[in-house]
Amino acid sequence: MSFFHTLFPHGFKYDFYLRPVAILWLLCTAITAKAQLPDFDFNVAFTNETCPGNGTLTFSTENTTPGATFLYTVYHNPNLDVPISSSADLLVDGLSAGTYTIIALQTLGNQTSTEQVEVTLENQITPLTYTISSTTHDCMVGGQLVITTLTGIASQYEIISGPVTRPLQDSNVFDALPAGQYNIRVFNNCGQAVVTTYTVVADPGAPVVSQPILEDVYSGDCDSVTITNTLTYPEGTVISYPLTVTYTIHLPGGAPPQVVTMNFADGAPSYLEFVNEFPAFAGETYTYDLVVTNSCGIQYGNSGMTVNPAPEISHSLIPLPCGHYYLTLDVAHYMPPFTFDFSTVPAGFNPTVFNAAYPGPYAEGPVAFGGESMHVPEGNYTVSVTDACGRTGTISFTVQEIIPEPSVSGRNNGCFSLFGRIIASVTDRKLVFAEITAAPADYTFALPSNVSSFINGSGTLIVPNLPLGFYTLHLIDECGTEYTVTAEVPPFTEQDFTALPLADCREGIGAVRVTSGNGKLTALSITSAPAAFGQTLPFDVSASISSAGIFFMDDLPAGNYTFSGTDICGIQRTVSANITGYMPMGGVPFTFEPHCSSFDIALFDSDTSSGTPGYWLQMENPDVPGQWVHPGNGTIYPEGTLPDSSNSLALENNHTTVNLLYFGKFRIVKAFETVGNGTSLKICIEVLGEFNYYDGVKIENIYNISCLENTDDIFVEATGLAPLHYRIEKKDGLPFFLDNGTNSVYSGLAIGSYQFVVEDACGHIGRRTENINLLPELAHAHDPGGMLECIQPGQPEFLPFDLSLQNSGILGDQSPNAYTVTYHLSQEDADAGINPLPVLYTNTSNPQTIYARLVHNFIDICHDVVSFGLQVSEYPRLTMDEEEYVCVDGGSVTLSADPGYDTYEWSTGENTSSIVVETPGIYTVTVANVYDGTVCATTREITVNPSEAPTVLDIETSDWTDNHNSITIRVSGSGLYEYSIDGNNFQDSPVFSGLETGVYFLYIRDKNGCGMIVKEFYLLNYPKFFTPNGDGINDTWRIQFSIVEPGMEIFIFDRYGKFLAQIDPTGRGWDGMYHGRPLPSTDYWFLVKRTDGKEHRGHFSMIR
């Protein structure tokens, strides 16, 4: 099927893919920037890949310039650097699925024009799968094989090995095959062949003629009966028609035999029914013989088969609660209607009570006697049936009710208790009554003691807190059945501790489980252990006791351990355990045996340390590498969980699992359970090995191995059951035979398109057509670029480099699963593949050159080497301040990064080492040194804070002393402020102390130069005495500096609180007079109310 991509004029232009076109322009050096030829139409027809390597591209052009020549260049995307073809040919074949870019170059003189098309070839290869079935005609010599195609297109068939072989044929059927094992090869329309092994069984066994089959309900009259017989052939065998069926009927009374013959020209392949009507005689039976003769004259049959039309009666006992039943009777081979007659019944059974219609007649069965609410009594029964023809049948049976045995046990409460409990129950019934009829002397309740209240909802009796001793109980269940049982509440018996050593997941490492027979463990220590345990003894391991009181611990080196502990009863015990640890079998404990289209796994793991592990086969999901699934149903195995039959295929140890019909990558997993720290379950998973198995031959790839001495050698990479045989059958579409034997490398092939053929030991054949001048190189190491590590200044310049980070760059589009990259110190080591470096490599010089070697994992023919550099360089060292300030009233500040580096990048977009900013905010600068395109950069964040002159909110004074006064200043504003009371000496603290009384000037300024303010304040005090004696010294008492606060109120009191005077803060003061009379020398009190609301009280002395 062809698809066309057509370019319209002025559509896709040459600048769509710059790199390939640039190469094209370089190749065509005569083309210069002159006039361009007109556009043309460029069409590409293609055929998808339906067989390996059979995709094609076909080119055509229209509306071209007369006389122009054309060059068609083809690129296999994504490699747009190197074309796979560049010629004037209109056909490129031998292509695999993928996307291709084709550039058509039109040239006339020194003028050109180009058009470009991109097309995708789809992979439409359908693999050939089929099934084989065999049949044997009952008179044929040998068997018949039929091949049914499931997928793909089968074209020819042959038998290449077996008891007989058959040449290639177009028919999918092989006849007359002797018994034995055959290899059948089927070719598809691409010439690929798939081989399957199949076993033909030529004599599967004789056909079977059945015994007489009578009708369940007769039709017709009472003088005849219809009988059916069947003929069944074994699986794989078909009937050879026509058939003749002959009856020889031996009637009663000595009459001559009757012969009846039937003929069957055709019918079902392996099954046939034949029906005959026989005479019926009342109360008499007789026999007949049956012979079947096939088309080959071979006879099969039965003789002495009985004709007995008497009815058959059957019974069913339908269970009811309390061990009772009701009865149903059914009848077969009868002429309706029929009647029943019970001749033997137990006492209490009256048929008419249990079935109102008894004795019938009944048209059909089954007929019930009793029901859900009416059970039949126990005993022996005999019943007969009589049908409408007077024929009878009889059956006898017994009905026996089952009385269950009660379960009763006594238990101690534990931990030296003198009490316990009794538990009693009856299977499938609930207890409804219970009483104790006998008990030990310590039981304080009167006997009999009704304990029915201790019966729980499920009908189980649990009587708690019973004294030790023997008890007798009377029980009644819901069916009224009574029981007398005895039980002992036993005394408490101390139990030892037990230790169970187990394997852990690692070799030589074990685990242990320690329990107390008395109850939960409460504390445990390891008191002796091997030296490898590595802890100071005794070592407390109580933290690994689970909530259930059981000790679990893993990760224990092998050796002898002693554990000492205490349980919930306070009982202390010591227990020892010899922990041998996990001891896996040395080597690989399985063999993989490949066959044609199947494989076997022989498993022989001799490990006994891990208990009873499970072994599982898993297959890697081909669509998700690293994900493992069930090889049969594809269910994903959750990694780390215990495999099961839903997600893995079970393997049996010491057994060979054969005929495994799966294909892909496989692994065998060993899984077992152990314990962890404080937990009862830990899952150990060990991968015993991996292997690949693929059915048939698959040509994986074909390479040009130019790295060898013969630079045009061709290597064919193929998989299949060895030995593989290589040959060529066609060249450029024409017959061309070259047998290369078992050698996968071809030498001396001329340029062209070849059909390569590979055949494996099973006869599978794989074919692939490739144009050998378009083949990829086997190994090509790409330049990954250098590796740079940045360090802080002063750090060592020798650091570990993770060389594996270069792998993807070296591989390019080559599969990491198919190639290995190693790293070396010299070209010589890389070429020789010796002295590989560790993946984490620390450089020994700076800079240093490393050599990478690339080699194919499965084709160790040649390699490629590429070098790259390691370099350790310093980050820029920045010493700039991280905080700056700018005045909010139009100021600016310069931010400067350290000079001398390669690049600067500010958050403002500027690229200089310094910038000027006027706005507060957060600014970043990234400073870098650049080394071969890679940078070592340091980023610094600078906060530019706003700043401004201060605003005084309050000056809080603390005065009224001589020289211990202080002030505290509160300001607002966004600046950083400092304070002074003399205009020269500034401080950061807003507190001044140790000040004398007086008037001061306070200076507050912004440290960033955004302004200063001056405020006046004063500190007050009062004299401790005054002497109003008229000498002009201390004649009045007043508040010092009160004149600066004219709104102040000052009151004078005597020592008894009597108001004497109020003085003016701006006046001379108090002269010691009261209503014109002098007051005596003594102590006086004052109250000052200031304008800010503060009050101050004190006292002073007047001395005359």
VENHUBEL-V904766 format. One record per residue. N is the residue number from 1. SS is DSSP state (2 for helix, 1 for strand, 0 for the rest). OMEGA is omega in whole degrees, 0 to 359 (NA if undefined). Layout:
# VENHUBEL-V904766
n: [N,N]
ss: [SS,SS]
omega: [OMEGA,OMEGA]
This chain:
# VENHUBEL-V904766
n: [1,2,3,4,5,6,7,8,9,10,11,12,13,14,15,16,17,18,19,20,21,22,23,24,25,26,27,28,29,30,31,32,33,34,35,36,37,38,39,40,41,42,43,44,45,46,47,48,49,50,51,52,53,54,55,56,57,58,59,60,61,62,63,64,65,66,67,68,69,70,71,72,73,74,75,76,77,78,79,80,81,82,83,84,85,86,87,88,89,90,91,92,93,94,95,96,97,98,99,100,101,102,103,104,105,106,107,108,109,110,111,112,113,114,115,116,117,118,119,120,121,122,123,124,125,126,127,128,129,130,131,132,133,134,135,136,137,138,139,140,141,142,143,144,145,146,147,148,149,150,151,152,153,154,155,156,157,158,159,160,161,162,163,164,165,166,167,168,169,170,171,172,173,174,175,176,177,178,179,180,181,182,183,184,185,186,187,188,189,190,191,192,193,194,195,196,197,198,199,200,201,202,203,204,205,206,207,208,209,210,211,212,213,214,215,216,217,218,219,220,221,222,223,224,225,226,227,228,229,230,231,232,233,234,235,236,237,238,239,240,241,242,243,244,245,246,247,248,249,250,251,252,253,254,255,256,257,258,259,260,261,262,263,264,265,266,267,268,269,270,271,272,273,274,275,276,277,278,279,280,281,282,283,284,285,286,287,288,289,290,291,292,293,294,295,296,297,298,299,300,301,302,303,304,305,306,307,308,309,310,311,312,313,314,315,316,317,318,319,320,321,322,323,324,325,326,327,328,329,330,331,332,333,334,335,336,337,338,339,340,341,342,343,344,345,346,347,348,349,350,351,352,353,354,355,356,357,358,359,360,361,362,363,364,365,366,367,368,369,370,371,372,373,374,375,376,377,378,379,380,381,382,383,384,385,386,387,388,389,390,391,392,393,394,395,396,397,398,399,400,401,402,403,404,405,406,407,408,409,410,411,412,413,414,415,416,417,418,419,420,421,422,423,424,425,426,427,428,429,430,431,432,433,434,435,436,437,438,439,440,441,442,443,444,445,446,447,448,449,450,451,452,453,454,455,456,457,458,459,460,461,462,463,464,465,466,467,468,469,470,471,472,473,474,475,476,477,478,479,480,481,482,483,484,485,486,487,488,489,490,491,492,493,494,495,496,497,498,499,500,501,502,503,504,505,506,507,508,509,510,511,512,513,514,515,516,517,518,519,520,521,522,523,524,525,526,527,528,529,530,531,532,533,534,535,536,537,538,539,540,541,542,543,544,545,546,547,548,549,550,551,552,553,554,555,556,557,558,559,560,561,562,563,564,565,566,567,568,569,570,571,572,573,574,575,576,577,578,579,580,581,582,583,584,585,586,587,588,589,590,591,592,593,594,595,596,597,598,599,600,601,602,603,604,605,606,607,608,609,610,611,612,613,614,615,616,617,618,619,620,621,622,623,624,625,626,627,628,629,630,631,632,633,634,635,636,637,638,639,640,641,642,643,644,645,646,647,648,649,650,651,652,653,654,655,656,657,658,659,660,661,662,663,664,665,666,667,668,669,670,671,672,673,674,675,676,677,678,679,680,681,682,683,684,685,686,687,688,689,690,691,692,693,694,695,696,697,698,699,700,701,702,703,704,705,706,707,708,709,710,711,712,713,714,715,716,717,718,719,720,721,722,723,724,725,726,727,728,729,730,731,732,733,734,735,736,737,738,739,740,741,742,743,744,745,746,747,748,749,750,751,752,753,754,755,756,757,758,759,760,761,762,763,764,765,766,767,768,769,770,771,772,773,774,775,776,777,778,779,780,781,782,783,784,785,786,787,788,789,790,791,792,793,794,795,796,797,798,799,800,801,802,803,804,805,806,807,808,809,810,811,812,813,814,815,816,817,818,819,820,821,822,823,824,825,826,827,828,829,830,831,832,833,834,835,836,837,838,839,840,841,842,843,844,845,846,847,848,849,850,851,852,853,854,855,856,857,858,859,860,861,862,863,864,865,866,867,868,869,870,871,872,873,874,875,876,877,878,879,880,881,882,883,884,885,886,887,888,889,890,891,892,893,894,895,896,897,898,899,900,901,902,903,904,905,906,907,908,909,910,911,912,913,914,915,916,917,918,919,920,921,922,923,924,925,926,927,928,929,930,931,932,933,934,935,936,937,938,939,940,941,942,943,944,945,946,947,948,949,950,951,952,953,954,955,956,957,958,959,960,961,962,963,964,965,966,967,968,969,970,971,972,973,974,975,976,977,978,979,980,981,982,983,984,985,986,987,988,989,990,991,992,993,994,995,996,997,998,999,1000,1001,1002,1003,1004,1005,1006,1007,1008,1009,1010,1011,1012,1013,1014,1015,1016,1017,1018,1019,1020,1021,1022,1023,1024,1025,1026,1027,1028,1029,1030,1031,1032,1033,1034,1035,1036,1037,1038,1039,1040,1041,1042,1043,1044,1045,1046,1047,1048,1049,1050,1051,1052,1053,1054,1055,1056,1057,1058,1059,1060,1061,1062,1063,1064,1065,1066,1067,1068,1069,1070,1071,1072,1073,1074,1075,1076,1077,1078,1079,1080,1081,1082,1083,1084,1085,1086,1087,1088,1089,1090,1091,1092,1093,1094,1095,1096,1097,1098,1099,1100,1101,1102,1103,1104]
ss: [0,1,1,1,1,1,0,0,0,0,0,0,0,2,2,2,0,2,2,2,2,2,2,2,2,2,2,0,0,0,0,0,0,0,0,0,0,0,0,0,1,1,1,1,1,1,1,0,1,0,0,0,0,0,1,1,1,1,1,1,1,1,0,0,0,0,0,0,1,1,1,1,1,1,1,1,0,0,0,0,0,0,0,0,1,1,1,0,0,0,1,1,1,1,1,0,0,1,1,1,1,1,1,1,1,1,1,1,0,0,1,1,1,1,1,1,1,1,1,1,1,0,1,0,0,0,0,0,1,1,1,1,1,1,1,1,1,0,0,0,0,0,1,1,1,1,1,1,1,1,1,0,0,1,1,1,1,1,1,1,1,0,0,0,0,1,1,1,1,0,0,0,1,1,1,1,1,0,0,1,1,1,1,1,1,1,1,1,0,0,0,0,1,1,1,1,1,1,1,1,0,0,0,0,0,0,0,1,1,0,0,0,1,1,0,0,1,0,0,0,0,0,0,1,1,1,1,1,1,1,1,1,0,0,0,0,1,1,0,0,0,0,1,1,1,1,1,1,1,1,0,2,2,2,0,0,0,1,1,1,1,1,1,1,0,0,0,0,0,0,1,1,1,1,1,1,1,1,1,0,1,0,0,1,0,1,1,1,1,1,1,1,1,0,0,0,0,0,1,1,1,1,1,1,1,1,1,0,0,0,0,1,1,1,1,1,1,1,1,0,2,2,2,0,1,1,1,1,1,1,1,1,0,1,0,0,0,1,1,1,1,1,1,1,0,0,0,0,0,0,2,2,2,2,0,0,0,0,0,1,1,1,0,0,0,0,1,1,1,0,1,0,0,1,0,0,0,0,1,1,1,1,1,1,1,1,0,0,0,0,0,1,1,1,1,1,1,1,1,0,0,0,0,0,0,1,1,1,1,1,1,1,0,0,0,0,0,0,1,1,1,1,1,1,1,1,0,0,1,0,1,1,1,1,1,1,1,1,0,0,0,0,0,0,0,0,0,0,1,1,0,2,2,2,1,0,0,0,0,0,1,1,1,1,1,1,1,0,1,1,1,1,1,1,1,1,1,0,0,0,0,1,1,1,1,1,1,1,1,0,0,0,0,0,0,0,1,1,1,1,1,1,1,0,0,0,1,0,1,1,1,1,1,1,1,1,0,0,1,0,1,1,1,1,1,1,1,1,0,0,2,2,2,0,0,0,0,0,1,1,0,2,2,2,1,0,0,0,0,0,1,1,1,1,1,1,1,0,1,1,1,1,1,1,1,1,1,0,0,0,0,1,1,1,1,1,1,1,1,0,0,1,0,0,0,0,0,0,0,1,1,1,1,1,1,0,0,1,1,1,1,1,1,0,0,0,0,0,0,0,0,0,0,1,1,1,1,1,1,1,0,0,0,0,0,0,0,1,1,0,0,0,0,0,0,1,0,0,0,0,0,0,0,0,0,0,0,0,1,1,1,0,0,0,1,1,1,1,1,1,0,0,0,1,1,1,1,1,1,1,1,1,1,1,1,1,0,0,1,1,1,1,1,1,1,1,1,1,1,1,1,1,1,0,0,0,0,1,1,1,1,1,1,1,0,0,0,0,0,0,0,0,0,1,1,1,1,1,1,0,0,0,0,0,1,1,1,1,1,1,1,0,0,1,1,1,1,1,1,1,1,0,0,0,1,1,0,0,0,0,0,0,1,1,1,1,1,1,1,0,0,0,0,0,1,1,1,1,1,1,1,2,2,2,0,0,1,0,0,0,0,0,0,0,0,0,1,1,1,1,1,0,0,0,0,0,0,0,0,1,1,1,2,2,2,2,2,2,2,2,2,0,0,0,0,0,0,0,1,1,1,1,1,1,0,0,2,2,2,2,2,2,0,0,0,0,0,0,0,1,1,1,0,0,0,0,0,1,1,1,1,1,1,1,1,1,0,0,0,0,0,0,1,1,1,1,1,1,1,1,1,1,1,1,0,0,0,0,0,0,0,0,1,1,1,1,1,0,0,0,0,0,1,1,1,1,0,0,0,0,0,0,1,1,1,1,0,0,0,0,0,0,0,1,1,1,1,0,0,0,1,1,1,1,1,1,1,1,1,1,1,0,0,1,1,1,1,1,1,1,1,1,1,1,1,1,1,0,0,0,1,1,1,1,1,1,1,1,0,0,0,0,0,0,1,1,1,1,1,1,1,1,0,0,0,0,1,1,1,1,0,0,0,0,0,0,1,0,0,0,1,1,1,1,1,0,0,1,1,1,1,1,1,1,1,1,0,0,0,0,0,1,1,1,1,1,1,1,1,0,1,1,0,0,1,1,0,0,0,0,0,0,0,0,0,0,1,0,1,1,0,2,2,2,0,0,0,0,1,1,1,1,1,0,0,0,0,0,1,1,1,1,1,1,0,0,0,0,0,1,0,0,1,1,0,0,1,1,0,0,0,1,1,1,1,1,1,1,1,0,0,0,0,0,1,1,1,1,1,1,1,1,0,0]
omega: [182,176,184,171,183,175,175,178,179,180,181,183,185,181,178,174,189,188,180,180,177,178,181,178,179,179,182,188,180,182,180,184,177,184,182,177,179,177,177,179,183,181,176,173,182,171,180,180,177,170,183,175,180,177,182,171,178,187,173,181,176,178,181,178,180,177,181,174,184,174,181,181,186,175,175,183,9,182,180,179,185,180,175,179,175,183,177,181,181,181,169,182,180,186,174,181,180,180,184,173,182,178,177,180,177,184,172,185,178,178,183,165,183,170,187,178,172,179,179,174,182,173,180,177,176,182,179,173,182,174,179,174,181,174,177,173,190,174,181,173,182,186,180,177,177,178,179,182,177,178,182,181,177,183,181,186,174,172,187,174,181,177,171,175,178,179,179,177,179,182,179,183,173,182,171,180,176,178,178,183,185,168,182,180,180,179,173,184,176,184,176,182,177,183,177,177,182,181,178,174,188,183,185,181,183,174,185,173,187,170,182,177,180,176,175,177,183,172,181,182,184,184,181,178,180,181,177,169,179,174,183,179,178,178,180,179,180,182,175,179,2,178,172,179,183,175,169,190,182,184,179,176,175,179,180,179,173,180,178,182,176,179,179,182,179,181,180,186,188,183,180,174,173,190,177,178,183,173,179,181,185,174,181,176,176,186,173,176,183,179,177,180,181,186,180,181,178,185,175,176,177,177,177,178,190,171,181,184,182,180,176,182,178,181,175,176,184,185,173,177,176,175,181,179,160,194,168,176,178,185,175,177,183,172,183,357,180,178,178,174,176,178,178,178,175,177,177,180,173,188,183,176,185,175,187,182,182,6,183,10,178,180,183,176,0,179,185,171,189,180,184,183,181,180,179,181,176,173,183,182,167,182,177,179,176,182,185,178,180,178,186,173,186,176,175,180,182,173,181,178,182,176,184,175,178,176,181,180,175,183,174,178,176,175,174,181,175,181,178,183,175,180,179,179,177,183,177,177,176,172,178,180,176,174,176,181,177,184,176,185,183,178,193,183,179,181,352,184,181,180,182,180,180,174,183,185,179,177,179,179,175,181,184,169,177,175,181,175,184,182,170,183,174,185,174,179,185,179,181,178,182,181,170,185,176,179,178,166,190,173,179,178,179,179,179,169,175,179,180,178,182,174,170,186,184,181,179,181,183,178,183,175,180,179,172,177,183,183,184,168,177,179,180,178,171,184,172,184,176,183,183,179,168,179,177,182,354,184,183,180,182,181,180,173,183,179,178,178,179,182,176,177,178,177,181,175,182,179,180,181,172,181,176,183,181,178,186,178,183,180,180,181,175,180,182,178,174,183,180,180,180,181,181,176,177,180,181,186,177,173,178,184,181,174,176,177,176,175,178,174,173,185,184,180,183,181,175,186,186,177,180,182,172,180,190,174,178,180,177,176,183,180,182,180,181,177,185,187,171,183,182,186,176,179,185,174,176,186,177,179,178,180,174,187,179,184,180,178,184,174,181,179,181,183,177,176,189,174,176,188,179,184,179,177,187,169,176,185,173,184,174,183,174,180,176,179,177,181,186,184,173,185,177,180,177,176,183,179,179,177,179,172,179,181,176,180,175,174,186,183,175,188,164,182,182,181,180,183,175,192,180,175,181,179,179,177,183,176,180,181,184,358,177,181,188,175,174,182,181,172,181,176,182,179,181,186,174,180,181,178,179,181,182,181,177,179,172,178,176,179,179,180,186,170,179,182,176,178,181,185,179,185,174,182,174,180,176,180,180,169,193,176,178,187,175,173,182,181,179,180,179,177,183,187,184,177,182,172,179,181,173,179,178,178,179,182,177,188,174,175,175,185,182,178,179,188,185,179,179,182,187,180,176,187,176,178,184,185,175,177,173,186,188,181,183,176,181,179,181,179,181,181,182,177,178,178,173,181,174,185,177,183,179,173,184,359,181,180,178,181,181,179,179,180,177,184,188,181,186,182,181,185,175,183,174,181,175,185,169,179,176,183,185,167,173,178,182,181,183,178,180,177,175,182,177,180,186,183,175,179,177,178,179,176,186,172,181,183,171,181,189,185,174,178,180,178,176,183,180,185,177,181,179,174,177,180,181,186,174,179,180,180,176,174,175,182,188,163,184,181,175,177,178,188,165,189,173,179,180,178,181,177,176,183,174,178,183,178,184,170,183,177,185,169,183,182,172,188,183,171,180,184,176,180,180,174,174,186,172,182,172,181,184,183,171,191,173,195,178,174,174,178,181,184,183,178,180,184,177,182,172,182,181,184,175,177,178,179,183,170,182,179,178,181,176,182,182,175,182,174,179,174,180,179,177,173,182,180,186,173,180,177,183,176,169,186,182,182,174,179,178,180,179,181,179,177,180,177,180,179,177,181,182,179,188,181,181,176,183,182,180,179,169,187,175,179,180,179,181,185,169,186,180,181,181,183,184,183,183,184,178,182,175,183,175,181,178,176,184,175,177,178,178,183,178,175,178,173,184,184,179,176,180,177,176,179,177,178,180,182,171,181,180,NA]
